[in-house]
Amino acid sequence: MALVILSALLLSACDIHVDAERSENVASICEPLMFEQSPFTHCTADPARDEVFTALAPEDEAPYRSLRAFADDAAASAGVVMAMNGGMYDQDGEPIGYFVEGAERLHALNRADGPGNFHLMPNGVFFGAADGGWRVMDTDRFAAEVSERPAFATQSGPMLVIGGELHPEFDPDGENRKIRNGVGVDANGRAHFLVSEAPVSFGKMARLYRDVLNVDNALFLDGTVSVLWDAPRGRMDSGVPIGPIVAVRTRENDQ
């Protein structure tokens, strides 16, 4: 019965295409996770095995705007085991915050005040080398401490967990509930990607990161538009047009 209920929640939360081509001989890095009766999908990238990168658009072209378009770009998506929307964007799908792809900066760090979740300070940056050294850091600290351009980076907001504390504007489980996704990095350097399969509050998602996944710094990536591509399982979500994408591929010698 529990499996039936969870499946119903998954299907009602977003438009999920289960007929996508599966990746042969590659294990999924994602698994279902239930927290306080809210279903999530939890994907773990391990620097001993995986590489993380960002993607926005084919060279000299407009942004992909969907996981399907990204997957159809065989060169860009080769070896990908997981991808999701990876930060906030404007009406054209361009990032509104710091964004680095392949060590090339496509948008500068955004420290401006403004409306919306991105400006619910502190916001933050997920960044690092492709094959490890991944970090989530609030924007002010990133600006003060990081002088070398990372291999990849995406800025979003708000931060969910900052130094082991919930964002100061969050209630433990507030009334503002939406489909949401985020990323956090644990003390062992593993990146934990979450997408909720039913509407959840900021506070609940933040507590899941801190209290269950033992993540001291976690970043909200977006809400309502959240989508996931789990290539080994053949899951390909679709929905409204997205912008930046964050993806994980498993290194060839580990497959």
Contacts in CASP RR format, 6 or more apart in sequence:
PFRMAT RR
TARGET T0000
AUTHOR 0000-0000-0000
METHOD contacts of the structure
MODEL  1
MALVILSALLLSACDIHVDAERSENVASICEPLMFEQSPFTHCTADPARD
EVFTALAPEDEAPYRSLRAFADDAAASAGVVMAMNGGMYDQDGEPIGYFV
EGAERLHALNRADGPGNFHLMPNGVFFGAADGGWRVMDTDRFAAEVSERP
AFATQSGPMLVIGGELHPEFDPDGENRKIRNGVGVDANGRAHFLVSEAPV
SFGKMARLYRDVLNVDNALFLDGTVSVLWDAPRGRMDSGVPIGPIVAVRT
RENDQ
6 32 0 8 1.000
6 34 0 8 1.000
6 39 0 8 1.000
6 197 0 8 1.000
9 39 0 8 1.000
9 197 0 8 1.000
9 198 0 8 1.000
10 16 0 8 1.000
10 39 0 8 1.000
10 197 0 8 1.000
12 198 0 8 1.000
13 179 0 8 1.000
13 196 0 8 1.000
13 197 0 8 1.000
13 198 0 8 1.000
13 199 0 8 1.000
14 179 0 8 1.000
14 197 0 8 1.000
14 226 0 8 1.000
14 227 0 8 1.000
14 237 0 8 1.000
14 239 0 8 1.000
15 237 0 8 1.000
15 238 0 8 1.000
15 239 0 8 1.000
16 235 0 8 1.000
16 236 0 8 1.000
16 237 0 8 1.000
17 235 0 8 1.000
17 236 0 8 1.000
17 237 0 8 1.000
17 238 0 8 1.000
18 234 0 8 1.000
18 235 0 8 1.000
18 236 0 8 1.000
19 234 0 8 1.000
20 71 0 8 1.000
20 229 0 8 1.000
20 231 0 8 1.000
20 234 0 8 1.000
20 235 0 8 1.000
20 236 0 8 1.000
21 234 0 8 1.000
22 231 0 8 1.000
22 232 0 8 1.000
22 233 0 8 1.000
22 234 0 8 1.000
23 79 0 8 1.000
23 81 0 8 1.000
23 231 0 8 1.000
23 232 0 8 1.000
23 234 0 8 1.000
25 255 0 8 1.000
26 79 0 8 1.000
26 81 0 8 1.000
26 231 0 8 1.000
26 232 0 8 1.000
26 250 0 8 1.000
26 255 0 8 1.000
27 81 0 8 1.000
27 232 0 8 1.000
28 81 0 8 1.000
28 82 0 8 1.000
28 230 0 8 1.000
28 231 0 8 1.000
28 232 0 8 1.000
28 233 0 8 1.000
29 43 0 8 1.000
29 44 0 8 1.000
29 45 0 8 1.000
29 46 0 8 1.000
29 50 0 8 1.000
29 81 0 8 1.000
29 82 0 8 1.000
29 248 0 8 1.000
29 250 0 8 1.000
30 41 0 8 1.000
30 42 0 8 1.000
30 43 0 8 1.000
30 82 0 8 1.000
30 228 0 8 1.000
30 230 0 8 1.000
30 233 0 8 1.000
31 41 0 8 1.000
31 42 0 8 1.000
31 43 0 8 1.000
32 39 0 8 1.000
32 40 0 8 1.000
32 41 0 8 1.000
32 42 0 8 1.000
32 197 0 8 1.000
33 39 0 8 1.000
33 40 0 8 1.000
33 41 0 8 1.000
33 42 0 8 1.000
33 194 0 8 1.000
33 208 0 8 1.000
33 212 0 8 1.000
34 40 0 8 1.000
35 204 0 8 1.000
35 207 0 8 1.000
35 208 0 8 1.000
35 212 0 8 1.000
36 173 0 8 1.000
36 204 0 8 1.000
38 196 0 8 1.000
38 198 0 8 1.000
38 200 0 8 1.000
38 204 0 8 1.000
39 196 0 8 1.000
39 197 0 8 1.000
39 198 0 8 1.000
40 194 0 8 1.000
40 195 0 8 1.000
40 196 0 8 1.000
40 197 0 8 1.000
40 200 0 8 1.000
40 208 0 8 1.000
41 194 0 8 1.000
41 195 0 8 1.000
41 197 0 8 1.000
41 228 0 8 1.000
41 230 0 8 1.000
42 192 0 8 1.000
42 193 0 8 1.000
42 194 0 8 1.000
42 213 0 8 1.000
43 82 0 8 1.000
43 84 0 8 1.000
43 192 0 8 1.000
43 193 0 8 1.000
43 194 0 8 1.000
43 228 0 8 1.000
43 230 0 8 1.000
43 248 0 8 1.000
44 190 0 8 1.000
44 191 0 8 1.000
44 192 0 8 1.000
44 193 0 8 1.000
45 52 0 8 1.000
45 82 0 8 1.000
45 134 0 8 1.000
45 190 0 8 1.000
45 191 0 8 1.000
45 193 0 8 1.000
45 248 0 8 1.000
46 190 0 8 1.000
47 131 0 8 1.000
47 132 0 8 1.000
47 133 0 8 1.000
47 134 0 8 1.000
47 189 0 8 1.000
47 190 0 8 1.000
49 250 0 8 1.000
49 251 0 8 1.000
49 254 0 8 1.000
50 81 0 8 1.000
50 131 0 8 1.000
50 248 0 8 1.000
50 249 0 8 1.000
50 250 0 8 1.000
50 251 0 8 1.000
51 130 0 8 1.000
51 131 0 8 1.000
51 132 0 8 1.000
51 248 0 8 1.000
51 249 0 8 1.000
51 250 0 8 1.000
51 251 0 8 1.000
52 128 0 8 1.000
52 130 0 8 1.000
52 132 0 8 1.000
52 134 0 8 1.000
52 152 0 8 1.000
52 191 0 8 1.000
52 246 0 8 1.000
52 247 0 8 1.000
52 248 0 8 1.000
53 101 0 8 1.000
53 102 0 8 1.000
53 130 0 8 1.000
53 151 0 8 1.000
53 152 0 8 1.000
53 246 0 8 1.000
53 247 0 8 1.000
53 249 0 8 1.000
54 86 0 8 1.000
54 99 0 8 1.000
54 100 0 8 1.000
54 101 0 8 1.000
54 102 0 8 1.000
54 152 0 8 1.000
54 153 0 8 1.000
54 154 0 8 1.000
54 244 0 8 1.000
54 245 0 8 1.000
54 246 0 8 1.000
54 247 0 8 1.000
55 64 0 8 1.000
55 70 0 8 1.000
55 76 0 8 1.000
55 77 0 8 1.000
55 83 0 8 1.000
55 101 0 8 1.000
55 244 0 8 1.000
55 245 0 8 1.000
55 246 0 8 1.000
55 247 0 8 1.000
56 63 0 8 1.000
56 64 0 8 1.000
56 94 0 8 1.000
56 95 0 8 1.000
56 99 0 8 1.000
56 101 0 8 1.000
56 106 0 8 1.000
56 243 0 8 1.000
56 244 0 8 1.000
56 245 0 8 1.000
57 63 0 8 1.000
57 64 0 8 1.000
58 64 0 8 1.000
58 73 0 8 1.000
58 76 0 8 1.000
62 92 0 8 1.000
63 89 0 8 1.000
63 92 0 8 1.000
63 93 0 8 1.000
63 94 0 8 1.000
63 243 0 8 1.000
63 244 0 8 1.000
64 70 0 8 1.000
64 73 0 8 1.000
64 242 0 8 1.000
64 243 0 8 1.000
64 245 0 8 1.000
65 93 0 8 1.000
65 241 0 8 1.000
65 242 0 8 1.000
65 243 0 8 1.000
66 227 0 8 1.000
66 238 0 8 1.000
66 239 0 8 1.000
66 241 0 8 1.000
66 242 0 8 1.000
67 83 0 8 1.000
67 84 0 8 1.000
67 85 0 8 1.000
67 227 0 8 1.000
67 228 0 8 1.000
67 229 0 8 1.000
67 236 0 8 1.000
67 237 0 8 1.000
67 238 0 8 1.000
67 242 0 8 1.000
67 245 0 8 1.000
68 236 0 8 1.000
68 238 0 8 1.000
70 76 0 8 1.000
70 77 0 8 1.000
70 83 0 8 1.000
70 229 0 8 1.000
70 245 0 8 1.000
70 247 0 8 1.000
71 77 0 8 1.000
71 80 0 8 1.000
71 83 0 8 1.000
71 229 0 8 1.000
71 231 0 8 1.000
71 236 0 8 1.000
77 83 0 8 1.000
77 247 0 8 1.000
78 249 0 8 1.000
79 231 0 8 1.000
79 249 0 8 1.000
79 250 0 8 1.000
80 229 0 8 1.000
80 231 0 8 1.000
80 247 0 8 1.000
80 248 0 8 1.000
80 249 0 8 1.000
81 230 0 8 1.000
81 231 0 8 1.000
81 232 0 8 1.000
81 248 0 8 1.000
81 249 0 8 1.000
81 250 0 8 1.000
82 193 0 8 1.000
82 228 0 8 1.000
82 229 0 8 1.000
82 230 0 8 1.000
82 231 0 8 1.000
82 247 0 8 1.000
82 248 0 8 1.000
83 228 0 8 1.000
83 229 0 8 1.000
83 231 0 8 1.000
83 245 0 8 1.000
83 246 0 8 1.000
83 247 0 8 1.000
83 248 0 8 1.000
84 181 0 8 1.000
84 193 0 8 1.000
84 195 0 8 1.000
84 221 0 8 1.000
84 226 0 8 1.000
84 227 0 8 1.000
84 228 0 8 1.000
84 229 0 8 1.000
84 245 0 8 1.000
84 246 0 8 1.000
84 247 0 8 1.000
85 181 0 8 1.000
85 221 0 8 1.000
85 222 0 8 1.000
85 225 0 8 1.000
85 226 0 8 1.000
85 227 0 8 1.000
85 242 0 8 1.000
85 243 0 8 1.000
85 244 0 8 1.000
85 245 0 8 1.000
85 246 0 8 1.000
86 154 0 8 1.000
86 156 0 8 1.000
86 181 0 8 1.000
86 221 0 8 1.000
86 222 0 8 1.000
86 242 0 8 1.000
86 243 0 8 1.000
86 244 0 8 1.000
86 245 0 8 1.000
86 246 0 8 1.000
87 95 0 8 1.000
87 154 0 8 1.000
87 155 0 8 1.000
87 156 0 8 1.000
87 221 0 8 1.000
87 222 0 8 1.000
87 243 0 8 1.000
87 244 0 8 1.000
87 246 0 8 1.000
88 95 0 8 1.000
88 96 0 8 1.000
88 97 0 8 1.000
88 117 0 8 1.000
88 118 0 8 1.000
88 156 0 8 1.000
88 157 0 8 1.000
88 222 0 8 1.000
89 95 0 8 1.000
89 96 0 8 1.000
89 242 0 8 1.000
89 243 0 8 1.000
89 244 0 8 1.000
90 96 0 8 1.000
93 241 0 8 1.000
93 242 0 8 1.000
93 243 0 8 1.000
93 244 0 8 1.000
94 107 0 8 1.000
94 243 0 8 1.000
95 106 0 8 1.000
95 107 0 8 1.000
95 154 0 8 1.000
95 155 0 8 1.000
95 243 0 8 1.000
95 244 0 8 1.000
96 107 0 8 1.000
96 110 0 8 1.000
96 118 0 8 1.000
97 107 0 8 1.000
97 108 0 8 1.000
97 109 0 8 1.000
97 110 0 8 1.000
97 118 0 8 1.000
97 154 0 8 1.000
97 155 0 8 1.000
97 156 0 8 1.000
98 105 0 8 1.000
98 107 0 8 1.000
98 108 0 8 1.000
98 109 0 8 1.000
98 110 0 8 1.000
98 125 0 8 1.000
98 139 0 8 1.000
98 142 0 8 1.000
98 153 0 8 1.000
98 154 0 8 1.000
98 155 0 8 1.000
99 105 0 8 1.000
99 106 0 8 1.000
99 107 0 8 1.000
99 153 0 8 1.000
99 154 0 8 1.000
99 155 0 8 1.000
99 244 0 8 1.000
100 106 0 8 1.000
100 127 0 8 1.000
100 149 0 8 1.000
100 150 0 8 1.000
100 151 0 8 1.000
100 152 0 8 1.000
100 153 0 8 1.000
100 154 0 8 1.000
101 152 0 8 1.000
102 130 0 8 1.000
102 151 0 8 1.000
102 152 0 8 1.000
103 149 0 8 1.000
103 150 0 8 1.000
103 151 0 8 1.000
103 152 0 8 1.000
105 149 0 8 1.000
107 155 0 8 1.000
109 125 0 8 1.000
109 139 0 8 1.000
109 142 0 8 1.000
109 143 0 8 1.000
109 155 0 8 1.000
110 118 0 8 1.000
110 139 0 8 1.000
110 155 0 8 1.000
111 139 0 8 1.000
111 140 0 8 1.000
111 143 0 8 1.000
112 119 0 8 1.000
113 119 0 8 1.000
113 121 0 8 1.000
117 157 0 8 1.000
117 158 0 8 1.000
117 220 0 8 1.000
117 222 0 8 1.000
117 223 0 8 1.000
118 156 0 8 1.000
118 157 0 8 1.000
118 158 0 8 1.000
119 157 0 8 1.000
120 157 0 8 1.000
120 158 0 8 1.000
120 167 0 8 1.000
120 169 0 8 1.000
121 139 0 8 1.000
121 158 0 8 1.000
122 138 0 8 1.000
122 139 0 8 1.000
122 140 0 8 1.000
122 158 0 8 1.000
122 159 0 8 1.000
122 162 0 8 1.000
122 167 0 8 1.000
123 138 0 8 1.000
123 139 0 8 1.000
123 155 0 8 1.000
123 156 0 8 1.000
123 157 0 8 1.000
123 158 0 8 1.000
123 159 0 8 1.000
123 219 0 8 1.000
124 136 0 8 1.000
124 137 0 8 1.000
124 138 0 8 1.000
124 139 0 8 1.000
124 142 0 8 1.000
124 155 0 8 1.000
124 156 0 8 1.000
124 157 0 8 1.000
124 158 0 8 1.000
124 159 0 8 1.000
124 219 0 8 1.000
125 136 0 8 1.000
125 137 0 8 1.000
125 138 0 8 1.000
125 139 0 8 1.000
125 142 0 8 1.000
125 153 0 8 1.000
125 154 0 8 1.000
125 155 0 8 1.000
125 219 0 8 1.000
126 134 0 8 1.000
126 135 0 8 1.000
126 136 0 8 1.000
126 153 0 8 1.000
126 154 0 8 1.000
126 156 0 8 1.000
126 183 0 8 1.000
126 184 0 8 1.000
126 185 0 8 1.000
126 191 0 8 1.000
126 219 0 8 1.000
126 221 0 8 1.000
126 246 0 8 1.000
127 134 0 8 1.000
127 135 0 8 1.000
127 137 0 8 1.000
127 142 0 8 1.000
127 146 0 8 1.000
127 150 0 8 1.000
127 152 0 8 1.000
127 153 0 8 1.000
127 154 0 8 1.000
128 134 0 8 1.000
128 135 0 8 1.000
128 150 0 8 1.000
128 151 0 8 1.000
128 152 0 8 1.000
128 153 0 8 1.000
129 150 0 8 1.000
129 151 0 8 1.000
130 151 0 8 1.000
130 152 0 8 1.000
131 251 0 8 1.000
132 189 0 8 1.000
133 189 0 8 1.000
134 185 0 8 1.000
134 189 0 8 1.000
134 191 0 8 1.000
135 185 0 8 1.000
135 217 0 8 1.000
136 159 0 8 1.000
136 183 0 8 1.000
136 184 0 8 1.000
136 185 0 8 1.000
136 217 0 8 1.000
136 218 0 8 1.000
136 219 0 8 1.000
137 145 0 8 1.000
137 146 0 8 1.000
137 217 0 8 1.000
138 159 0 8 1.000
138 162 0 8 1.000
138 217 0 8 1.000
139 155 0 8 1.000
152 246 0 8 1.000
154 221 0 8 1.000
154 244 0 8 1.000
154 246 0 8 1.000
156 219 0 8 1.000
156 220 0 8 1.000
156 221 0 8 1.000
156 222 0 8 1.000
157 219 0 8 1.000
157 220 0 8 1.000
158 167 0 8 1.000
158 169 0 8 1.000
158 202 0 8 1.000
158 220 0 8 1.000
159 167 0 8 1.000
159 217 0 8 1.000
159 218 0 8 1.000
159 219 0 8 1.000
159 220 0 8 1.000
160 166 0 8 1.000
160 167 0 8 1.000
160 170 0 8 1.000
160 182 0 8 1.000
160 184 0 8 1.000
160 202 0 8 1.000
160 203 0 8 1.000
160 205 0 8 1.000
160 206 0 8 1.000
160 209 0 8 1.000
160 218 0 8 1.000
160 219 0 8 1.000
160 220 0 8 1.000
161 167 0 8 1.000
161 184 0 8 1.000
161 206 0 8 1.000
161 209 0 8 1.000
161 210 0 8 1.000
161 215 0 8 1.000
161 216 0 8 1.000
161 217 0 8 1.000
161 218 0 8 1.000
162 217 0 8 1.000
163 216 0 8 1.000
163 217 0 8 1.000
164 210 0 8 1.000
164 216 0 8 1.000
164 217 0 8 1.000
166 172 0 8 1.000
166 203 0 8 1.000
166 206 0 8 1.000
166 207 0 8 1.000
166 210 0 8 1.000
167 202 0 8 1.000
167 203 0 8 1.000
167 206 0 8 1.000
170 201 0 8 1.000
170 202 0 8 1.000
170 203 0 8 1.000
170 206 0 8 1.000
171 201 0 8 1.000
171 203 0 8 1.000
172 203 0 8 1.000
172 204 0 8 1.000
172 207 0 8 1.000
173 201 0 8 1.000
173 203 0 8 1.000
173 204 0 8 1.000
173 207 0 8 1.000
174 201 0 8 1.000
174 202 0 8 1.000
174 203 0 8 1.000
174 204 0 8 1.000
175 201 0 8 1.000
176 201 0 8 1.000
176 202 0 8 1.000
177 199 0 8 1.000
177 200 0 8 1.000
177 201 0 8 1.000
178 199 0 8 1.000
178 200 0 8 1.000
178 223 0 8 1.000
178 224 0 8 1.000
179 195 0 8 1.000
179 196 0 8 1.000
179 197 0 8 1.000
179 198 0 8 1.000
179 199 0 8 1.000
179 200 0 8 1.000
179 223 0 8 1.000
179 224 0 8 1.000
179 226 0 8 1.000
180 195 0 8 1.000
180 196 0 8 1.000
180 200 0 8 1.000
180 202 0 8 1.000
180 205 0 8 1.000
180 220 0 8 1.000
180 221 0 8 1.000
180 222 0 8 1.000
180 223 0 8 1.000
180 226 0 8 1.000
181 193 0 8 1.000
181 194 0 8 1.000
181 195 0 8 1.000
181 196 0 8 1.000
181 220 0 8 1.000
181 221 0 8 1.000
181 222 0 8 1.000
181 223 0 8 1.000
181 226 0 8 1.000
181 228 0 8 1.000
182 193 0 8 1.000
182 194 0 8 1.000
182 195 0 8 1.000
182 205 0 8 1.000
182 218 0 8 1.000
182 219 0 8 1.000
182 220 0 8 1.000
182 221 0 8 1.000
182 222 0 8 1.000
183 191 0 8 1.000
183 192 0 8 1.000
183 193 0 8 1.000
183 194 0 8 1.000
183 218 0 8 1.000
183 219 0 8 1.000
183 221 0 8 1.000
183 246 0 8 1.000
184 191 0 8 1.000
184 192 0 8 1.000
184 193 0 8 1.000
184 209 0 8 1.000
184 213 0 8 1.000
184 215 0 8 1.000
184 217 0 8 1.000
184 218 0 8 1.000
184 219 0 8 1.000
185 191 0 8 1.000
185 192 0 8 1.000
185 215 0 8 1.000
185 217 0 8 1.000
185 218 0 8 1.000
186 192 0 8 1.000
186 213 0 8 1.000
186 214 0 8 1.000
186 215 0 8 1.000
186 216 0 8 1.000
187 214 0 8 1.000
187 216 0 8 1.000
191 248 0 8 1.000
192 209 0 8 1.000
192 213 0 8 1.000
192 215 0 8 1.000
192 218 0 8 1.000
193 246 0 8 1.000
193 248 0 8 1.000
194 205 0 8 1.000
194 208 0 8 1.000
194 209 0 8 1.000
195 226 0 8 1.000
195 227 0 8 1.000
195 228 0 8 1.000
196 205 0 8 1.000
196 226 0 8 1.000
202 220 0 8 1.000
205 220 0 8 1.000
206 218 0 8 1.000
209 215 0 8 1.000
209 218 0 8 1.000
210 216 0 8 1.000
210 218 0 8 1.000
221 246 0 8 1.000
222 242 0 8 1.000
224 240 0 8 1.000
225 239 0 8 1.000
225 240 0 8 1.000
225 242 0 8 1.000
227 237 0 8 1.000
227 238 0 8 1.000
227 239 0 8 1.000
227 242 0 8 1.000
228 235 0 8 1.000
228 237 0 8 1.000
229 235 0 8 1.000
229 236 0 8 1.000
229 237 0 8 1.000
END
